[in-house]
Amino acid sequence: MGEARRDPGASRGEQIQAAEHEAAKRRILELAEAERIPVEETTRAVSDRRWRRGQR
């Protein structure tokens, strides 16, 4: 029945893992934000008619 009680070392390892997971998530979000293209940039694209003319 001792299985229900956790080893203090295991919970410490889980805390460290959770903290590392949080930090990794933050880094990914920061990278995504840095690479994000503002809406103004995407709407400044070449008009459809001009783009199609170049396709022929």
C-alpha positions, -999 to +999 in steps of 0.1 A: +000+000+000+030+023+001+026+030-037+000+058-030+027+078-011+050+095-035+088+097-033+098+133-026+125+130-052+099+120-079+077+150-072+108+173-073+116+158-107+081+164-119+082+200-107+115+205-127+100+189-157+069+211-155+091+242-152+112+232-182+080+225-202+067+259-194+100+276-204+100+257-237+064+267-244+073+303-237+103+301-261+082+286-288+055+313-284+082+341-285+097+326-317+062+324-333+055+360-323+088+371-338+081+353-371+045+364-373+036+385-404+014+415-395-020+416-413-010+448-430+018+429-447-004+401-460-030+425-474-004+444-494-001+415-518-001+418-556-037+421-569-052+389-582-055+402-618-018+411-619-008+378-604-029+358-630-014+377-659+021+365-649+009+329-648+002+326-686 
